[in-house]
Amino acid sequence: MKHKKKFAETVMGGTSMRKMKKVIPVVSGCLMSVMLMGTTCFAAGDTSAVTQPLDNLKTLVIAVIGAVGVIILAKNVMEFAQAYQQQDSSTMNSALKGIVAGVMMAGISTVLSFLGF
């Protein structure tokens, strides 16, 4: 019987269950106290100085996505026309998927402004 280890000691890497029963409540209590700690934030009434650069960045990113969408749309329309002329159905299918993606990217600014972003 001396040569057999307990299952818990084998799984826990040699630590006994008694030690684990003491450690688990301490760790969970520390985590709970950290999560429940709150701090009061005193901010000024005018937050435009903070949010204006973020709004500018958002506008720039949306404009870049729209411009790339127009480029993708134009490329895939030309690709679709060439595939239609050559009667290549697999390239036509790929070009149609690209056209849909380009329309979605080009229209993202309209959709986001409609949603209120």
Backbone bond lengths (Angstrom), bond angles and torsions (degrees), N, CA, C in turn:
res aa  C-N    CA-C-N  psi(-1)  N-CA   C-N-CA  omega(-1)  CA-C   N-CA-C  phi
1 M - - - 1.435 - - 1.521 111.88 -
2 K 1.305 119.37 -22.41 1.451 121.58 -178.59 1.525 111.62 -67.50
3 H 1.316 117.33 -28.74 1.452 120.68 -174.78 1.523 112.81 -81.00
4 K 1.295 117.93 -16.25 1.455 120.54 -179.21 1.520 109.78 -86.04
5 K 1.328 115.29 132.62 1.457 119.80 176.03 1.513 108.74 -95.41
6 K 1.286 114.72 153.95 1.451 118.82 175.10 1.526 108.76 -71.20
7 F 1.320 114.87 149.39 1.463 119.60 -179.07 1.522 111.30 -62.15
8 A 1.311 118.12 -42.01 1.460 121.76 -178.34 1.519 111.42 -64.33
9 E 1.332 116.93 -39.08 1.454 120.02 179.26 1.521 110.71 -68.40
10 T 1.319 117.03 -34.12 1.456 120.55 178.53 1.524 110.80 -68.82
11 V 1.323 116.17 -43.89 1.459 120.25 -178.01 1.516 110.95 -70.88
12 M 1.298 118.61 -41.06 1.462 122.58 -176.18 1.519 112.84 -82.94
13 G 1.278 119.05 3.80 1.454 121.15 178.21 1.515 112.98 76.09
14 G 1.302 118.35 29.99 1.446 121.81 176.24 1.520 113.54 100.01
15 T 1.307 119.25 -10.64 1.461 119.94 178.21 1.513 108.95 -81.33
16 S 1.283 115.15 143.27 1.461 118.56 -178.34 1.518 110.59 -83.42
17 M 1.303 116.10 162.92 1.460 122.00 -179.64 1.525 110.74 -69.25
18 R 1.328 117.60 -28.34 1.467 119.98 179.00 1.522 110.55 -63.94
19 K 1.320 116.51 -41.31 1.460 119.69 178.24 1.524 110.75 -65.95
20 M 1.318 116.57 -40.19 1.459 120.17 -179.35 1.528 110.86 -66.95
21 K 1.320 117.13 -34.37 1.463 120.02 179.01 1.520 111.27 -67.42
22 K 1.336 117.46 -23.03 1.455 120.51 176.88 1.526 111.52 -87.16
23 V 1.312 117.56 -32.92 1.455 121.78 -174.34 1.532 111.62 -77.64
24 I 1.308 117.96 -40.24 1.465 121.59 -174.85 1.528 112.12 -59.63
25 P 1.339 121.41 -46.94 1.469 118.98 178.15 1.526 113.45 -65.18
26 V 1.326 117.38 -33.82 1.461 120.05 179.35 1.527 110.10 -66.56
27 V 1.329 117.27 -46.30 1.461 121.32 -179.67 1.517 110.73 -64.81
28 S 1.322 117.31 -44.67 1.462 119.16 -179.41 1.526 111.38 -67.08
29 G 1.318 118.51 -34.72 1.459 121.40 176.39 1.514 111.77 -65.79
30 C 1.339 116.71 -41.09 1.469 119.90 177.44 1.516 111.37 -64.20
31 L 1.326 116.91 -43.67 1.459 120.43 178.77 1.526 111.50 -63.29
32 M 1.309 117.46 -41.09 1.458 121.05 -179.54 1.526 110.67 -66.20
33 S 1.332 117.98 -40.20 1.462 119.75 -179.96 1.521 111.57 -67.20
34 V 1.334 117.37 -35.81 1.459 120.23 177.72 1.524 110.61 -68.18
35 M 1.330 117.23 -40.19 1.456 120.27 -179.16 1.517 112.09 -68.70
36 L 1.308 118.70 -30.86 1.452 121.25 -176.55 1.522 113.53 -89.81
37 M 1.337 117.19 -7.64 1.455 119.40 178.63 1.522 109.15 -69.05
38 G 1.296 116.23 131.63 1.456 119.92 178.75 1.510 110.18 -123.18
39 T 1.312 115.88 148.95 1.447 120.41 176.69 1.520 108.52 -122.07
40 T 1.291 115.89 143.20 1.446 121.25 179.31 1.520 108.82 -87.54
41 C 1.313 115.28 133.73 1.457 120.73 -179.66 1.524 108.09 -112.21
42 F 1.306 115.82 122.21 1.461 121.09 177.53 1.522 107.61 -102.22
43 A 1.323 116.34 110.48 1.458 120.49 -178.58 1.520 109.69 -117.90
44 A 1.303 114.95 154.29 1.459 119.93 178.12 1.529 109.48 -72.44
45 G 1.301 116.97 163.74 1.456 121.04 -178.50 1.520 112.97 -70.83
46 D 1.324 118.10 -31.09 1.455 121.48 -178.29 1.527 109.48 -97.13
47 T 1.321 116.38 110.85 1.461 120.67 -178.08 1.521 112.21 -105.58
48 S 1.335 117.55 9.76 1.468 119.27 -176.90 1.526 112.15 -66.47
49 A 1.323 117.76 -26.55 1.463 119.95 178.48 1.525 111.20 -66.19
50 V 1.317 115.94 -28.79 1.459 119.80 179.88 1.525 110.74 -87.33
51 T 1.321 117.26 -41.89 1.460 120.42 -173.79 1.521 113.91 -84.77
52 Q 1.320 118.77 -18.71 1.473 120.83 -177.81 1.530 112.84 -60.98
53 P 1.348 120.42 -45.93 1.473 118.62 177.02 1.529 112.78 -62.59
54 L 1.328 116.78 -35.58 1.460 119.36 178.13 1.521 111.23 -68.00
55 D 1.329 117.50 -38.59 1.460 120.57 176.39 1.526 110.99 -64.93
56 N 1.326 116.08 -40.06 1.465 119.43 177.32 1.521 111.33 -63.26
57 L 1.334 116.90 -41.11 1.460 121.01 178.46 1.522 110.92 -64.58
58 K 1.332 116.04 -42.29 1.463 120.40 178.64 1.523 110.47 -61.35
59 T 1.326 116.99 -44.19 1.459 120.91 179.37 1.524 111.08 -62.86
60 L 1.336 116.73 -41.25 1.459 120.59 179.23 1.523 111.62 -64.14
61 V 1.329 117.15 -45.43 1.470 120.87 -178.88 1.523 110.48 -63.49
62 I 1.328 116.87 -42.08 1.463 120.01 -179.91 1.530 110.21 -66.24
63 A 1.327 117.40 -38.24 1.463 120.40 178.15 1.523 111.43 -66.03
64 V 1.326 117.35 -39.99 1.467 120.77 178.60 1.524 110.18 -65.12
65 I 1.330 117.13 -42.99 1.468 120.54 178.67 1.524 110.18 -62.12
66 G 1.331 116.82 -42.01 1.461 119.97 177.72 1.515 112.58 -63.06
67 A 1.333 117.73 -41.91 1.462 121.40 179.70 1.523 111.55 -65.81
68 V 1.320 116.85 -41.76 1.469 120.70 177.75 1.533 109.22 -65.19
69 G 1.329 116.85 -37.03 1.465 120.62 177.70 1.509 112.18 -62.60
70 V 1.334 117.44 -39.61 1.468 120.52 177.96 1.523 110.41 -65.93
71 I 1.324 117.14 -39.86 1.470 120.49 178.35 1.521 110.56 -64.36
72 I 1.324 117.29 -44.85 1.469 121.38 179.02 1.524 110.05 -63.61
73 L 1.316 116.60 -39.76 1.456 120.96 179.14 1.526 110.55 -62.45
74 A 1.334 118.15 -47.59 1.463 121.34 -180.00 1.528 111.43 -62.77
75 K 1.338 116.97 -41.83 1.469 120.74 -179.78 1.523 111.06 -62.67
76 N 1.322 116.38 -43.38 1.459 119.60 -176.69 1.523 112.47 -75.94
77 V 1.333 117.99 -27.16 1.469 119.20 173.91 1.524 109.54 -66.19
78 M 1.325 117.66 -43.11 1.466 120.42 176.73 1.528 111.10 -64.35
79 E 1.324 116.49 -40.56 1.468 120.64 178.63 1.527 110.89 -63.74
80 F 1.337 116.42 -39.43 1.463 120.15 178.35 1.526 110.66 -65.74
81 A 1.340 117.22 -39.99 1.462 120.07 179.10 1.523 111.35 -63.84
82 Q 1.324 117.49 -40.49 1.462 120.32 178.02 1.527 110.76 -67.06
83 A 1.337 116.81 -40.75 1.464 119.73 -179.92 1.518 111.12 -68.33
84 Y 1.326 117.29 -33.66 1.463 120.92 178.01 1.531 110.46 -68.59
85 Q 1.327 115.66 -37.69 1.455 120.02 179.19 1.529 110.80 -67.28
86 Q 1.329 116.72 -35.58 1.466 121.04 -178.67 1.525 112.58 -91.87
87 Q 1.341 117.97 -2.06 1.469 123.61 -178.95 1.534 111.74 57.00
88 D 1.339 115.61 45.29 1.463 122.63 178.84 1.529 107.93 -101.85
89 S 1.324 116.01 103.01 1.469 119.47 -172.28 1.526 112.62 -71.70
90 S 1.312 119.41 -34.28 1.465 119.95 -178.40 1.530 110.71 -69.67
91 T 1.327 117.63 -38.96 1.458 120.44 177.38 1.525 110.64 -70.17
92 M 1.344 117.10 -34.96 1.466 120.38 176.23 1.524 110.33 -62.57
93 N 1.326 116.51 -42.36 1.461 120.94 178.91 1.528 110.79 -63.08
94 S 1.315 116.61 -44.15 1.463 121.03 178.43 1.525 111.15 -64.43
95 A 1.330 117.09 -40.09 1.464 120.67 179.72 1.528 110.81 -67.47
96 L 1.319 117.55 -37.59 1.473 119.98 177.90 1.522 111.08 -63.98
97 K 1.320 117.02 -39.70 1.468 119.96 176.10 1.528 110.78 -63.02
98 G 1.333 116.01 -39.53 1.458 120.23 177.12 1.517 112.40 -66.40
99 I 1.334 116.97 -36.31 1.461 120.73 177.67 1.518 110.34 -64.46
100 V 1.321 116.58 -43.57 1.471 120.03 178.54 1.529 110.47 -63.09
101 A 1.317 116.72 -42.40 1.473 119.84 178.27 1.521 111.00 -64.39
102 G 1.319 117.28 -40.54 1.457 120.39 178.44 1.513 112.54 -64.73
103 V 1.338 116.85 -40.78 1.471 120.30 177.43 1.523 110.22 -63.77
104 M 1.316 116.64 -41.53 1.470 119.75 178.90 1.523 111.15 -62.99
105 M 1.323 117.20 -43.60 1.462 119.98 -179.57 1.523 111.46 -69.66
106 A 1.345 117.08 -38.80 1.455 120.12 -179.52 1.523 111.13 -68.72
107 G 1.322 117.11 -31.55 1.458 120.46 -177.84 1.509 114.85 -94.03
108 I 1.321 117.54 7.83 1.466 119.85 -176.07 1.525 111.37 -65.74
109 S 1.322 117.38 -34.73 1.463 118.84 -179.37 1.519 110.77 -67.45
110 T 1.329 117.52 -38.50 1.460 120.75 177.89 1.521 110.83 -65.20
111 V 1.317 116.13 -43.50 1.461 120.01 -179.19 1.528 110.51 -64.92
112 L 1.323 117.40 -44.10 1.462 120.16 -179.40 1.523 112.11 -67.01
113 S 1.319 117.41 -36.52 1.467 118.43 177.21 1.521 110.68 -70.23
114 F 1.329 118.14 -32.66 1.457 122.14 176.07 1.528 110.58 -65.98
115 L 1.335 116.68 -37.08 1.466 120.91 179.23 1.524 112.88 -78.85
116 G 1.313 118.04 -11.68 1.442 120.89 176.25 1.513 114.97 99.51
117 F 1.301 117.86 15.61 1.459 120.41 178.65 1.467 107.90 -88.36
